[in-house]
Amino acid sequence: MEVFGTVSAAIALALKLEKMAEGLAADLNDAKQFGSTLEKARLQVQLETDRMRDMRILLFGLSDERNVIPGVTFSNFDDRTQLALLNLLRHFSELLALNYKIIDERYGAAEPSASMILNTSISFESFQQASWAKRLRWGFRDKKKLDKLLQELQSWNDRLFARIQISLIRMAVMKNVPTEVSSAPARMATGQTFLDNSPEAGRLGLVNDTKMLQLASSGESGPLTQLRDDGLRNMISKIGSNTGKVSWTTADIGRQMVLLEYKEFLPDLQDNPAVASERRVEQLASMLHSKKSERYHMLSCRGFFVEQQRFVLVFDIPENNRNRSISTLHQDFEQRRKPSLEDRFNMAKTLAASISQLFAVGWVHKSFRSGNILYFTDPIKKQEPQWSNPYILGLEYARPATETSSRTVERHEIEDNIYRHPEQWGMPTTSFSILHDVYALGVVLLEIGLWKQARTISKSGFSKVKSGAPVKEKLESWASDLKLGSAMGRRYQEIVLKCLQGDFGEFRGTAKEQEVEFLERFNTEIVDVLDDIVQTL
């Protein structure tokens, strides 16, 4: 398909998608006086419709069907990305068309075919022949279908956004800047304006995503937010009672509950951290301090201070979760608190999507494990964690592909090493790669599927193991076992194995091009497949 044809087809699809979503929102708006259930659904649909509109304007820069302007952003994407976006839009349109077909079967509404969606001359009113009262009855009688539609609408918006995010923020900081601007920081600053002037990019969180990518790309140079504040130490009271190997606890600052995370460092002769160590933790704190979308599932860092040969990072806790108990996924395995199958699939998808967000902005976790995944108590089910809303903690303070691990103290505890790729056991000498984080994700997904700690897979708890290779072999063996397949299904089992084996095929092009292609494959083969499983439940 020629470039202009691709752009025109994408514009037509985007407009029709938006109008179908607006139609659904309007139907629910008419029904809002019938109770809070449909009012909540209406708000959810409106939120997703607004997000869809922002993505459409960002890509194509047009306001209505009569003012079709070829999209500057979309046109600047390479052919592969354009076709991938077009394919996503087509699948998305078929989803909404199918849901109108449900109405058609019950109440006689017209079903929009794929050709109708692509034909901009067809009026959208033909999709809405069923009266609002009949559609309202459909909503009441088939609440599960309505909930499913809302879930799918959000899911496909997420997929569309993920594809845009990977290409757009990297294009903003690495391309579309004057060629005479040669230094990396200058290129970043120039490229930042690409999204700064777009209110749609701001609402979608892309401006902040780009700033995080800029921070990751600055390495050992570039300005940082000065977040060290030793005065925080004197403001803290009511420190929690977490003991043992837990690297975090809760405390109060004033009347506000906060979370403290501890990171050890090797001191100099005056018991101060080395300049390089403090620079690294400043970089990490700046990233965690940056305004981030909820899709990252990370707490916001207020600042940090130094005490007893360790950095103490101070995290604000969301207001709706203050004064609630906190548990880790690792602790929940020990307490045998088993969530439903649907909760476990949602948990797996959320964690994979969160890791993908880090990858997209040039960061890795480097210490991903079940002990660094936090849950607040559910406000309704008082004794049960909010399984669908985890928070990820414990990031190490060095970004990928530039340095070896930032661990300052070598640890041999199997509780830590079991989540590490064999190349990263002990004090590693090789650079950390994205695939090492993917391996750790695979271990956690295996734990979720079997609902047991990874170290309990071995009768000895891997206590006699001295290297990572036999651990990896054992984990892969359990991932291949019928027990995981029967508990979570074949597709989930394949995802776990893919993560443990790092089997994502070969990549071509420059290092940056390979990185982008890997992110696309990770989203398609891991995040989207988990999402597909959730949609079928």
N, C-alpha and C positions, 0 to 999 in steps of 0.2 A: 504494500500500500504506500502511495506517495506521501510525503510529509504533510502536504496540505490536506490530503484525504484523512490521514490519521488525526490531525488536529481537529478537523471539522467533525469527524465522527465522535471524538472525545468530548467536544463542546456540546454536541447534541445529546449525548448520553448524560453528561453532567447536569444539563438543564432539565431533562426529563426526570432524572433521579430526584433532583431537588423539588420539582413540582409534585411528584408523587408523595414525597415525604411531607411537603407542606399540606397536601390534601388530607393525609392521615392526621396531621396535627390539627387541622381545621375541624375535622370530624370530631375529634376528642374534645376540642374547645367547645363545640356546641353541646357536648355532654357533661361539661364540668359541674353543672348544678346537681348532678345525680350522685355525687359522693366523692370522697377523697381518693378512692382507688383509681377512678378514671382521671381525676385531676392530677395525680402523681404520674400516671401514664402519659397524660398530655404534656406535662413539663419535661418528661424524659424524651418524648418525641421531638418537642420543640428544641431541646438542647442539641440533639443529634442533627436536626435539620439546620440549625445555626452553624454547627460544625461543618456540615456538608457544604453549606453556602460559602463559608470562609475558605475552604479548600478549593472550591470551584473558582472563586474570585482570584485567589492566589495563583492558581494555575493559568487561568484564561483571561482575567482582567476584564470581564464584561458584566453587564448589569441585567440584561434581559434578552429574549430571543430576537428582538428587533435590532439589537446592537451587538452583533456577533463580531468580535475582534479576535483574530488569532492570538492565542496566549503566548506572551513573551516567555514566561517561565517554562511552560510546557514545550515550546519550540526549542528551547536551549537544552533540553534533555537529549541524551543519545537515543538512537532508534530503538534499542532494546528496552530502555526504560519507558519510552513512549508506548510501545506495544504492550508492555506489562501493565501499565496504567489503564490502557484501553481495555485490556482483558478483564482487569478488576472491575471497571465500570460496567462492562457487559454482564458479568456474573452478578454484580450488585443489582442491576436493573431487572435481571431475571428473578432474583429473590423477591423484590417488591411486586413484580408482575404476578408471581405465584401467590402472594398474599392477597392481591386483588382478585385472583382466581377463586380463592376460598370464599370471598364475598359473592362472587358471581354464581358459584354453585348453590349458595343458599338464598340469595336475594336478587339475582339477575343483573349484577353489575357487569360492565364490559371488561373483558380481559385484555390488557395491553400486550401485544406480541412484540417480539424483538424488532420486527420491521417498523411497527408503530412507534416504538421508542426512538429509533434512529430517524424517523421521518418528522422533521420539525414543523411540518405543515399541519399535522394532526392536532386538534385541540385537546388539551388535557381534560376538559370537562367530560369527554367520553369515558374516562376512567371512573367517573363518579355518578353513574346513573342511579345507583341504589340510594334511596333516601337516607338522610342522616339517622332517622329513627331505626331503620333496619340495620344500619351499621352499628348503631348503639346496642341493639339487641344482640348482634354478633359479639360485641365486646363483652356484654354481660354473660351471655350463655357460654362463651368460649374464652374465658379469662386466660386459660393456659396458652391458647393460641396467641392472644394479645401479648402476653408476657414473652412468648417465644419470638414474636415479631420484634419487640423492643430489644431483646437480647441480640437478635441477628442484625438489626439496624446498627447497634453499637459495635458489634463485631466487625461488620464490613467497613464501617467508618474507621475503625482501628487499623484494619489492613490497608486501606487506602492511605491513611495518614502515615503508616510505617514506611510504605513505599516512597511517598513524597519526602518524608523526613530524611531518609538515607541520602537521597540524591540532592535535595534542595540545600540542606545546611552545608554539605560538603562543596556544592557548587558555589555557595555564597562566600565561603572562606578561602577556597583554593582556585576559583575561577572568576570570570567576570570582573577582574581587577586589572588596572593598567599594567602592561608588561614591564614598564620601567620600574615598577615597585617590586624590588627583588627580595628584600628581607622578609622573613616569615612574619614577625610581629606587624610590620607595615602592611603586608598583604592581608593579614587578619583584620586589622583596623579598617582597611578600605572595603574589604568584602562584607564586613558587618553591616554597612549601610544598605546593602542589598535587601536585607530583611527589616532593618530598623524603621524604614519608612512605610512599612505595611502594617496597618492595624490588624488585618487578618492574621498575619504571621505572629503578631503579639498575642492575640487571643488563643491561637493554637499552641502557643508555647515554643514556637520555633526560634524566636529571638533569643530566649534564654538557653535553648538547646545549643544554638550557635556560639553563645558566650562560653558555655561549658566546653565545647570543642576547641574554642580558641584558648581556653585555659589549659587544656590537656596538651595542646600543640606548642605551648610556650616553653615547655621543658624547664630547664634550670634558669631561664631568663624570663623577662616579662614581668609586668606589675602584678602584685597580689594584694588582696584585701588583708590588711593587718588585723588579724583576729586573735592574737595572743593577748590575753587580759588576765594577769595574775591576780587582779582584784576580785575575779569571780570566786576564787578559793575562799575568800572571807565572807562571801554572800551566801555560801551553801550551808544548809542545815538539814537535819533529819535524813542523814545518809542511810540508804537501805542496807539490808543485812545479807546481800548476796556474798557468798564466800566460795572458797575453793578455786576452781579453774575458770569461773565465770569472769569475763573481762569487762563487765559493765554492772552498774547498779543504778538505783533511782535516788533522787535527793530533792530537796526543796530549795528554791531561790525565792525569798519572800513567801508568798502563798501559792506559788506556781510549781507544779511537779516537773522535774527535768530528768533526763537520763545522762549518766556519766559513763564514758567509755575510756578505758585505760590502754595506753600503748607505751611499752617500755622502750628506752633508748640506752645506748652505751654512753656514759658521761665522759667528759674530759677531766683534767686534773682538778678543776674547780667544781666538779659535779654538775656542770651545765651540759646541755645537748650540743652536739657538733653542729656547725653552721649548716651543713648539708642536710642533716636530719631535721632541723627546724624548718628549713626551706621546704622540705618534702611535706611535712605535716601542715605547713601554711598552705601549700598547694591543695592538699586534700581537704582541709577545713574550708578553704575558699570555694571549692566545688560543692561541698555539702552545705555551705551557707547560701549558695546561689538559689534564687527562686526556681523551683522545679515543679513540673506537673505531677499530679498524683500518680501518673503511670510509672514513675520511678520507684514508688513505694519506699521512700527513704525519709527519715526525720531531718529537720533543718538544724544545722549546727550554729549555735549562737557564738561560740568562740572556744578557746582552749587556754589552759594554764599548765604550769610545770610544777611537779612535786615528786619527791622521792624517786628520782631517776625514771620518771614516766611522764608522758603527755596525758592530760585529762581533757577530753573533748566534751563539751556541754551541748546537749541536744534538747531543743524544745519539743514537748509532747503536744500533739493536737488537742485543742480545748475539749473536744467531745470524748477524748480518751483519758483525760487527767483523772487521777485518783481511782483508776481501775487497775486490777492486777495484771501483770505481764508474765507470759511464759514463752519459752523458746520451743521450736519444733522438736529439738532434741529432747527436751524435758517431757514433751507430750508423748513421745514414743515410750519413755520410761514409765509414764503414768497410765499407759494403755488406754489413753483417751482417744478413741478411734472415731474420726469423722465419717460422714456418709460417703459413698462412692462419688456422688456428684461434687461434694466439697473437695475431695481429694483431686479430682480432675481439674476443678477450678483453681485449686491451690497450685498445681503443677503448671497450668497455663499462665497464671499470674507471675510466678517466679521466673519462668522462661522469658516472658515479655519484659519483665523488669531488667533482667540481665541483658536482653537485646537493646534496651534503652541505653544502658551504659556503653555497650559496644558502639552504638550509633554516634555517640558524642566523644568517642576516642578514649574511653576509660575501661578498665577492667576491675574486678573486685579483688582478686588475688587471695581471698580467704573465705570463699563461699562454702558454707557448710550449715547443717541444720541448727547448730548452736548459735549461729548469727542471724537466724530468722525469728523475729519476734511477733507475738500476737497479744493484742489487748483483749480483755474479757468482753464477750458480747453483751451489749446493754439489755437485751431481752432475755437471752439464755445465760443467766448470770454465771453459771459454772463452766461455760463453754467458750473457748476462744473464738474470735472473729476470723474463721478460717479463710474467708474470701478477701481479707485485707491484711496481709503480712507486711512487716517492715523489715528491710534488710539493713544489717549493721555490720561492722567489722571490716570495712575496706582497708586494705593496706595502702601506704602512702607512696606509691610510685606508679606511673602510668605505663601502658604497654609499649613494647618495642624500642624502648630507649634505655632501660636500665635492667639490672637483675632485680630479684625480689628485695623489698625494703625491710625484710625481717632482720632485726638487729640481734636477736638472741636465737641460737639454734635450738629447735625443739624436736624431741624424738617421740613425744606422746602419740600413740596411735590414734587417739581421738582427733588430733590435728592432721596427721599425715595421711590418714585413710582417704581424705577428700582431695589430696594432692596427686597430681599426675606423677608417675615415677620419676620424671625428669626434675621434679620440684621437691623431692624429699630432702629433709634436713636443711642445710644452708646451700641453696642452689648456686650454680656457677653459670647457668645459661639464662638468657632473657626469658621473661614470662611472655607467653603468647595467649591469644584469645582462646585457643583450643584447650589450654590448661583450665580456664574457667568453665568451658563447656564440659570438660571431664568432671569437674566438681559438681556441676548441675546434674550430670548423669547419675552420680552417686546419690544425690539428694532425691532425685526422681525415683531411683530404685528403693530408697528408704520409704518414700511416700507410698509406692505401689505395694510393698510388702508390710508397711507400717511397723518397721523395726529399725533400730540403729544399725548402721552398716557394719560396725565392729562385731555385732552379735551374729553375723552371718557365719563367722568362724567360731567353732566351739572354744578355741583358745583365746578368742578376741584378738587374734593376730599379734599376741603378745611376744612371740618369738621371731617375728618377721623383722629383717634388717634392711630390706629394700622394697621398693614399690612394685616391682614387676609381678611377684606372686600375688600381691593384693589385687592388682588390676585383673589378673587372670581369674582370680576367685570371684570378683564382682561381675565380670563378664559371664562367667559360668552361671551365676545366680540370675543374671538378667536374661539368659537364654532358657532358664528353667521353666517348666510348665506352670509352676506355682504363680509366677508373675503374670504369665499370659492368661491364666484362668481367672486371676483376680482383676486384672486391668485391661485385658484384651491384647490382640496381636499388634495393633498400631502403637499402643503405648509401649509395649515391649520393644518394638523396633526403634522407637525414639530413644529409649534408655541405652540400647546398644550403640546407636549412632553417636550419642554423646560420649559414651565411654571409649569408643574406638576412634572418634574423630573422623568418621567416614563421611566427608562432604564432597568428595571428588577432587578433580584437579582444577586449577585456576590459571588463567592467562592474563597477560598484560603487566602493567607496572604494579608495584607493591600497593599503591593506593587503589588501583582498579581491582586488584585481587581482594583487598579488604572489603570494598563495597560489594563485590560479588559474593563473598562469604556471608556478609550480613543479610543479603537478599536470600541466599539459600537457607541460612539459619531460620529466618522468619518463615519461609515457605515450608521447610521440611520439619521444623520443630514447633514454633509458635502457632502457625496456622493449622497444623494437623491436630495439636492439642485443642485448639479452638473448635475445629470440626467435631472432635469427639464430644466436647461439651455441648455443642449444638444438637447432637443426636440423643442426648440423655432425656 
